Amino acid sequence: MAITLGIYYLTPLLRWDRGSSLPDQAVLIDIANRRFFFFMIEIWPHEFYFVAGLLIMAGLGLFLFTSALGRVWCGYACPQTVWTDLFILVERWIEGDRNARLRLHRQKKLDVRKVRLRLTKWVTWLLIAMATGGAWVFYFADAPTLAVDIVTGNAHPVAYTTIAVLTFTTFFFGGFAREQICIYACPWPRIQAAMMDEDTLTVGYREWRGEPRGKGKRTEDSDLGDCIDCMACVNVCPVGIDIRDGQQMECITCALCIDACDEMMEKVGKPRGLIDYLAFSDEDREREGNPPKSVWKHVFRPRTIMYTSLWSLVGVGLVVALFMRSDIEATVAPVRNPTFVTLSDGSIRNTYEVRLRNKHGEDRMFRISLKGEPDLRVQLEGTPYEAVNVPADQMKNQRVYVIAPAGSEPANGSLTDFRFWFEDTGNGDRVHKDTVFNGKGQ
């Protein structure tokens, strides 16, 4: 809980130097400028396939962990679980342990003490919920600046609306709905069985050792099992199930029942592990007194190896694509209305809309030249030069004219293939785009 909450609340405060022209927030979803920054990586809108790849990796990772260890995501890292655990921790600090909370809940008289405890708890929950919504909006704007704007009332209404919605949902889901979200609202319990098999390590009850359960004294002549039916495993379960009834859809694999049972086993002098991470395939072996298979044999099997391979393949593909992408990009779109213009000297001119994208942190000059037909020459609108300045980390629209002299083959012909070259004069990087020139003979 501390690790996941720390990542969520502190990440917007991390800084990363990208130069004077770019934001210095390490992780930033800059919707206004249609950009996503993640430390040294910058993702543009046309590179959304990187985000899609990360989502695919997240899905495959969920399949992998579920097939190996059950619903460990739900039990340890799901936001619903993390914030619910935090709210329960606050509730325990303020109202006491489980028995004290039950007494307070069953107390019909609304005295000063009950009002004070409930108000203290709810106000603390509300502050946590507000911090949750506030931290979320910090991912979409410069965190320190937005924090000042929120406090002074100068932030955009969208920021206040988002904080209000997340405050309410966090307060209600974490404080009151709790396990009902996992049982009724979350779709994952309905499909988790497709990811699991008899070798999946998940929380289970050693029935062969615990049954028949009972509260009586254990003697040599007693036929009672190790389970003393103390209900500790049921009392600590956040979704209210009895793990002794077998694996159930509601179980989120939080392992709280393991801790509670181990504690009781130590008190009565019995071995730990009556409730433990188990694989169904080991049940027959353990009943016969043989040790279970090693953890690694359960974790590394064909299903998990397949998921790991697919996950790694997507990850490697994204890394390769990230390092292969160019720092400059260009697109060329011929203007079709009209397809060509005849100038006063008889030469033929085509018009092209060129978009140049500079991914560097400083302004760069881009030289535009042609290759493929010596009779063609290039002219940039608005400048007598063949180079244009593109601001740092921006895209520039530039209209470019390509002219063929009167009587030349491109001017009298139909379609002439040629190539635009775009060169970064600062470091010599080049990219090209192929297109065609429309002559009078088309």
C-alpha positions as CSV (number, residue, x, y, z in Angstrom):
1,M,0.0,0.0,0.0
2,A,2.8,2.4,0.9
3,I,4.6,1.7,-2.4
4,T,1.6,2.1,-4.7
5,L,0.3,5.2,-2.9
6,G,3.8,6.7,-3.0
7,I,4.0,6.2,-6.7
8,Y,0.6,7.7,-7.3
9,Y,1.0,10.8,-5.1
10,L,4.7,11.6,-5.7
11,T,5.1,11.0,-9.4
12,P,3.6,14.3,-10.5
13,L,6.2,16.1,-8.3
14,L,9.2,14.6,-10.1
15,R,11.2,16.9,-12.4
16,W,13.0,16.2,-15.6
17,D,15.1,18.8,-17.5
18,R,14.1,19.0,-21.2
19,G,15.3,22.4,-21.9
20,S,13.7,25.8,-21.7
21,S,11.1,25.2,-24.3
22,L,9.5,22.1,-22.8
23,P,7.8,21.3,-19.5
24,D,10.1,19.9,-16.8
25,Q,7.5,17.6,-15.2
26,A,8.8,14.0,-15.5
27,V,5.4,12.4,-16.2
28,L,2.9,14.7,-17.9
29,I,-0.1,14.2,-20.1
30,D,-0.2,17.5,-21.9
31,I,-3.6,17.5,-23.6
32,A,-3.4,21.2,-24.6
33,N,-0.3,20.5,-26.7
34,R,-1.3,16.9,-27.5
35,R,1.8,15.4,-26.0
36,F,2.7,12.7,-23.4
37,F,6.0,13.1,-21.5
38,F,7.5,10.2,-19.6
39,F,11.0,11.1,-18.3
40,M,13.2,11.1,-21.4
41,I,10.4,9.8,-23.7
42,E,8.0,12.1,-25.6
43,I,5.0,10.6,-27.3
44,W,3.2,12.6,-30.1
45,P,-0.4,12.0,-31.1
46,H,0.5,10.1,-34.3
47,E,2.6,7.7,-32.1
48,F,-0.3,6.5,-30.1
49,Y,0.7,3.0,-31.0
50,F,3.2,3.2,-28.1
51,V,0.3,3.7,-25.7
52,A,-1.6,0.9,-27.3
53,G,1.4,-1.3,-26.9
54,L,1.6,-0.5,-23.2
55,L,-2.0,-1.3,-22.8
56,I,-1.5,-4.7,-24.5
57,M,1.5,-5.3,-22.2
58,A,-0.7,-4.5,-19.2
59,G,-3.3,-6.9,-20.3
60,L,-0.8,-9.7,-21.0
61,G,0.8,-9.0,-17.6
62,L,-2.5,-9.4,-15.9
63,F,-3.0,-12.7,-17.7
64,L,0.5,-13.8,-16.7
65,F,0.2,-13.0,-13.0
66,T,-3.3,-14.5,-12.7
67,S,-2.3,-17.7,-14.4
68,A,0.7,-18.0,-12.0
69,L,-0.6,-16.6,-8.7
70,G,-4.3,-16.0,-9.0
71,R,-5.8,-12.6,-8.4
72,V,-2.6,-11.0,-6.9
73,W,-3.3,-7.8,-8.8
74,C,-6.7,-7.5,-7.1
75,G,-5.3,-8.4,-3.7
76,Y,-2.2,-6.1,-3.7
77,A,-2.2,-3.4,-6.4
78,C,-5.8,-2.7,-7.6
79,P,-6.7,0.9,-6.8
80,Q,-10.0,-0.2,-5.2
81,T,-8.1,-2.6,-2.9
82,V,-5.3,-0.1,-2.1
83,W,-7.6,2.8,-1.2
84,T,-10.0,0.5,0.7
85,D,-7.0,-0.8,2.8
86,L,-6.0,2.8,3.5
87,F,-9.6,3.7,4.6
88,I,-9.8,0.6,6.8
89,L,-6.4,1.5,8.3
90,V,-7.7,5.0,9.2
91,E,-10.9,3.4,10.6
92,R,-8.8,1.1,12.8
93,W,-6.7,4.0,14.1
94,I,-9.7,6.1,15.0
95,E,-12.4,3.6,16.1
96,G,-10.2,0.7,17.3
97,D,-9.9,-3.0,16.4
98,R,-12.7,-5.1,14.9
99,N,-14.5,-5.8,18.1
100,A,-14.4,-2.1,19.1
101,R,-15.8,-1.1,15.7
102,L,-18.6,-3.7,16.0
103,R,-19.6,-2.4,19.4
104,L,-19.6,1.2,18.1
105,H,-21.7,0.1,15.1
106,R,-24.2,-1.8,17.3
107,Q,-24.5,1.1,19.8
108,K,-28.0,2.5,19.3
109,K,-27.4,5.6,21.4
110,L,-25.9,8.5,19.5
111,D,-23.7,10.0,22.2
112,V,-20.9,12.6,21.9
113,R,-18.2,9.9,21.6
114,K,-19.8,8.1,18.7
115,V,-20.5,11.4,16.8
116,R,-16.9,12.5,17.4
117,L,-15.4,9.2,16.2
118,R,-17.6,9.0,13.1
119,L,-17.0,12.6,12.1
120,T,-13.2,12.3,12.6
121,K,-13.2,9.2,10.4
122,W,-15.3,10.7,7.7
123,V,-13.4,14.0,7.6
124,T,-10.1,12.0,7.3
125,W,-11.6,9.9,4.5
126,L,-12.7,13.0,2.8
127,L,-9.3,14.6,3.0
128,I,-7.7,11.5,1.5
129,A,-10.3,11.4,-1.3
130,M,-9.6,15.1,-2.1
131,A,-5.9,14.4,-2.2
132,T,-6.6,11.5,-4.5
133,G,-8.5,13.7,-7.0
134,G,-6.0,16.5,-6.6
135,A,-3.1,14.2,-7.4
136,W,-4.9,12.9,-10.5
137,V,-5.3,16.3,-12.1
138,F,-1.6,17.0,-11.5
139,Y,-0.7,14.5,-14.2
140,F,-2.3,16.8,-16.8
141,A,-0.7,20.1,-15.9
142,D,2.4,21.4,-14.2
143,A,1.8,20.2,-10.6
144,P,3.2,23.2,-8.6
145,T,1.5,25.8,-10.8
146,L,-1.8,23.9,-10.8
147,A,-1.7,23.5,-7.0
148,V,-1.4,27.3,-6.5
149,D,-4.2,27.9,-9.0
150,I,-6.5,25.5,-7.3
151,V,-5.9,27.0,-3.9
152,T,-6.3,30.6,-5.1
153,G,-9.4,29.7,-7.2
154,N,-7.7,30.4,-10.6
155,A,-7.7,26.8,-11.9
156,H,-9.9,25.8,-14.9
157,P,-13.4,24.6,-14.0
158,V,-12.5,21.2,-15.5
159,A,-9.9,20.7,-12.7
160,Y,-12.4,21.4,-9.9
161,T,-15.0,19.2,-11.6
162,T,-12.5,16.3,-11.9
163,I,-11.4,16.7,-8.3
164,A,-15.0,16.7,-7.1
165,V,-15.9,13.6,-9.1
166,L,-12.9,11.7,-7.9
167,T,-13.3,12.8,-4.3
168,F,-16.9,11.5,-4.2
169,T,-16.1,8.2,-6.0
170,T,-13.0,7.6,-3.8
171,F,-14.9,8.4,-0.6
172,F,-17.8,6.2,-1.5
173,F,-16.0,3.3,-3.1
174,G,-13.2,3.1,-0.5
175,G,-15.2,4.0,2.6
176,F,-18.6,2.4,2.0
177,A,-18.9,0.2,-1.1
178,R,-15.6,-1.6,-0.5
179,E,-15.8,-5.3,-1.4
180,Q,-19.1,-4.7,-3.2
181,I,-17.2,-3.1,-6.1
182,C,-15.0,-6.2,-6.4
183,I,-18.0,-8.6,-6.3
184,Y,-20.6,-6.8,-8.4
185,A,-18.9,-4.0,-10.5
186,C,-15.5,-5.5,-11.5
187,P,-15.6,-7.8,-14.6
188,W,-12.4,-9.5,-13.7
189,P,-13.8,-12.1,-11.3
190,R,-16.0,-13.4,-14.1
191,I,-13.2,-14.1,-16.5
192,Q,-10.3,-15.0,-14.1
193,A,-11.1,-18.7,-14.3
194,A,-10.0,-18.7,-18.0
195,M,-6.5,-17.7,-16.9
196,M,-6.2,-20.3,-14.1
197,D,-5.7,-24.0,-14.0
198,E,-4.9,-26.7,-11.5
199,D,-1.2,-25.6,-11.3
200,T,-2.1,-22.0,-10.4
201,L,-0.8,-21.0,-6.9
202,T,-3.7,-19.3,-5.1
203,V,-5.0,-19.0,-1.6
204,G,-6.5,-22.3,-0.5
205,Y,-7.5,-24.4,2.6
206,R,-5.8,-27.8,3.3
207,E,-9.0,-29.7,3.9
208,W,-7.3,-33.0,4.4
209,R,-5.4,-31.5,7.4
210,G,-8.1,-29.2,8.9
211,E,-11.2,-31.5,8.8
212,P,-13.2,-32.4,10.7
213,R,-13.0,-29.0,12.3
214,G,-14.1,-28.3,15.8
215,K,-13.4,-26.4,19.0
216,G,-12.7,-29.4,21.2
217,K,-9.4,-30.3,22.8
218,R,-7.0,-32.2,20.5
219,T,-5.9,-35.6,22.0
220,E,-4.4,-38.7,20.5
221,D,-7.8,-40.3,20.4
222,S,-9.5,-37.3,18.9
223,D,-10.5,-37.3,15.3
224,L,-10.6,-33.6,15.0
225,G,-8.4,-31.8,12.4
226,D,-6.2,-28.8,12.9
227,C,-8.9,-26.3,12.2
228,I,-10.3,-25.0,15.5
229,D,-13.2,-23.2,13.8
230,C,-12.2,-19.9,15.3
231,M,-13.6,-18.0,12.3
232,A,-10.5,-15.7,12.2
233,C,-10.1,-16.4,8.4
234,V,-13.7,-15.3,7.8
235,N,-13.5,-12.2,10.1
236,V,-10.5,-10.8,8.3
237,C,-11.7,-11.5,4.7
238,P,-12.5,-8.2,3.0
239,V,-15.1,-9.8,0.7
240,G,-16.7,-11.8,3.5
241,I,-16.2,-15.4,2.2
242,D,-15.1,-18.6,4.0
243,I,-12.0,-19.8,2.3
244,R,-12.6,-23.2,3.8
245,D,-15.5,-23.7,1.4
246,G,-13.1,-23.8,-1.5
247,Q,-11.9,-21.3,-4.2
248,Q,-14.7,-18.8,-4.9
249,M,-15.2,-16.0,-7.4
250,E,-15.2,-13.3,-4.8
251,C,-11.7,-14.1,-3.4
252,I,-9.2,-11.4,-4.3
253,T,-6.1,-13.4,-3.1
254,C,-5.2,-10.7,-0.5
255,A,-3.9,-13.6,1.8
256,L,-5.2,-11.9,5.0
257,C,-6.8,-15.3,5.9
258,I,-3.3,-16.9,5.7
259,D,-1.9,-14.4,8.2
260,A,-4.9,-14.8,10.5
261,C,-4.8,-18.6,10.4
262,D,-1.0,-18.9,10.9
263,E,-1.3,-16.7,14.0
264,M,-4.0,-19.0,15.4
265,M,-2.0,-22.1,14.6
266,E,1.0,-20.8,16.5
267,K,-1.2,-20.1,19.5
268,V,-2.6,-23.7,19.6
269,G,0.8,-25.3,18.8
270,K,0.0,-26.5,15.3
271,P,2.1,-26.1,12.2
272,R,1.5,-23.0,10.0
273,G,0.1,-23.3,6.5
274,L,-3.4,-24.7,7.1
275,I,-4.4,-21.9,4.8
276,D,-1.7,-21.1,2.3
277,Y,-0.8,-20.5,-1.3
278,L,-1.7,-23.8,-2.8
279,A,-2.1,-25.5,-6.2
280,F,-4.9,-28.0,-6.7
281,S,-2.6,-30.4,-8.5
282,D,-0.6,-30.9,-5.2
283,E,-3.6,-31.9,-3.1
284,D,-3.3,-35.7,-3.8
285,R,0.5,-35.6,-3.2
286,E,0.0,-33.8,0.2
287,R,-2.8,-36.2,1.2
288,E,-0.3,-39.1,0.8
289,G,2.3,-37.3,2.8
290,N,4.5,-36.3,-0.1
291,P,5.9,-32.7,-0.4
292,P,4.3,-30.5,-3.1
293,K,6.0,-29.6,-6.3
294,S,8.4,-26.6,-6.1
295,V,7.0,-23.1,-6.6
296,W,9.1,-22.7,-9.7
297,K,7.5,-25.7,-11.4
298,H,4.1,-24.1,-10.8
299,V,5.2,-20.7,-12.0
300,F,7.1,-21.8,-15.0
301,R,4.8,-23.9,-17.1
302,P,3.7,-23.7,-20.8
303,R,0.8,-21.3,-20.1
304,T,2.9,-18.8,-18.2
305,I,5.9,-19.2,-20.6
306,M,3.5,-18.3,-23.5
307,Y,2.2,-15.2,-21.7
308,T,5.8,-14.2,-20.8
309,S,7.0,-14.6,-24.4
310,L,4.1,-12.5,-25.8
311,W,4.6,-9.9,-23.1
312,S,8.4,-9.7,-23.9
313,L,7.8,-9.7,-27.6
314,V,5.5,-6.6,-27.4
315,G,7.9,-4.9,-25.0
316,V,11.0,-5.5,-27.2
317,G,9.0,-4.3,-30.2
318,L,8.1,-1.0,-28.5
319,V,11.7,-0.5,-27.4
320,V,13.0,-1.1,-30.9
321,A,10.4,1.3,-32.4
322,L,11.2,3.9,-29.8
323,F,14.9,3.9,-30.6
324,M,14.4,3.7,-34.4
325,R,12.1,6.7,-34.7
326,S,13.6,9.8,-36.2
327,D,13.9,13.2,-34.5
328,I,12.5,14.8,-37.6
329,E,9.3,13.9,-39.5
330,A,7.7,15.2,-42.6
331,T,4.5,14.7,-44.6
332,V,3.8,15.9,-48.1
333,A,0.3,16.4,-49.5
334,P,-0.1,17.6,-53.1
335,V,-2.7,20.4,-53.6
336,R,-5.2,19.0,-56.1
337,N,-7.3,22.1,-56.8
338,P,-5.8,23.0,-59.2
339,T,-3.4,20.2,-59.9
340,F,-1.0,22.6,-61.7
341,V,-0.7,26.3,-62.6
342,T,0.8,27.7,-65.8
343,L,2.9,30.7,-65.1
344,S,3.4,33.8,-67.3
345,D,6.7,32.4,-68.7
346,G,5.1,29.1,-69.6
347,S,6.6,27.1,-66.8
348,I,4.4,24.7,-64.8
349,R,4.0,24.9,-61.1
350,N,2.7,22.3,-58.6
351,T,1.8,23.2,-55.0
352,Y,2.5,20.9,-52.0
353,E,1.5,21.2,-48.4
354,V,4.5,20.1,-46.3
355,R,4.4,19.4,-42.5
356,L,7.7,19.4,-40.7
357,R,7.9,18.1,-37.2
358,N,10.9,19.1,-35.0
359,K,11.3,16.8,-32.0
360,H,14.3,18.6,-30.6
361,G,14.3,20.9,-27.7
362,E,15.6,23.8,-29.7
363,D,14.7,25.5,-33.0
364,R,16.1,23.8,-36.1
365,M,16.6,24.9,-39.7
366,F,15.3,22.4,-42.3
367,R,16.6,22.5,-45.9
368,I,14.2,21.2,-48.6
369,S,15.6,19.8,-51.8
370,L,14.5,17.6,-54.7
371,K,15.9,14.5,-56.3
372,G,14.9,12.4,-59.3
373,E,14.3,15.0,-62.0
374,P,17.0,17.7,-62.7
375,D,14.5,20.0,-64.5
376,L,12.5,20.6,-61.4
377,R,13.3,23.3,-58.9
378,V,11.8,24.1,-55.4
379,Q,10.6,27.3,-54.0
380,L,9.3,28.0,-50.5
381,E,6.4,30.3,-49.9
382,G,7.2,33.3,-47.8
383,T,11.0,33.0,-48.1
384,P,13.6,33.3,-50.9
385,Y,15.6,30.5,-49.3
386,E,15.4,26.8,-49.5
387,A,15.4,26.3,-45.7
388,V,12.8,27.0,-43.1
389,N,13.0,27.4,-39.4
390,V,10.9,25.0,-37.3
391,P,10.4,26.0,-33.6
392,A,11.5,23.6,-30.9
393,D,9.2,20.6,-30.4
394,Q,6.6,21.8,-32.8
395,M,5.1,21.1,-36.2
396,K,5.3,23.7,-38.9
397,N,3.0,23.8,-42.0
398,Q,5.0,25.1,-45.0
399,R,3.6,25.6,-48.6
400,V,6.2,24.5,-51.1
401,Y,6.1,25.1,-54.9
402,V,7.8,22.8,-57.4
403,I,8.4,24.4,-60.8
404,A,9.2,22.8,-64.2
405,P,10.6,25.1,-67.0
406,A,8.5,25.6,-70.1
407,G,9.2,22.9,-72.7
408,S,10.8,20.5,-70.2
409,E,9.8,16.9,-70.0
410,P,8.1,17.2,-66.6
411,A,6.1,20.3,-67.9
412,N,4.8,18.6,-71.0
413,G,4.5,15.1,-69.5
414,S,1.8,13.5,-67.5
415,L,3.2,12.4,-64.1
416,T,6.8,12.6,-63.1
417,D,8.1,10.9,-60.0
418,F,10.5,12.7,-57.7
419,R,11.6,12.8,-54.1
420,F,11.5,15.5,-51.5
421,W,14.6,15.5,-49.1
422,F,14.3,17.3,-45.7
423,E,17.7,17.9,-44.0
424,D,18.3,19.1,-40.4
425,T,21.1,21.6,-41.0
426,G,22.1,21.3,-37.3
427,N,23.1,17.6,-37.3
428,G,22.7,16.4,-40.9
429,D,19.7,14.1,-40.2
430,R,17.7,13.5,-43.3
431,V,14.3,12.1,-44.2
432,H,12.6,11.8,-47.6
433,K,9.1,11.6,-49.1
434,D,8.2,10.4,-52.6
435,T,5.5,12.1,-54.6
436,V,4.7,13.1,-58.2
437,F,4.7,16.2,-60.4
438,N,1.6,16.9,-62.6
439,G,2.4,18.2,-66.1
440,K,0.2,19.5,-68.9
441,G,-0.1,16.1,-70.5
442,Q,-2.0,14.4,-67.7
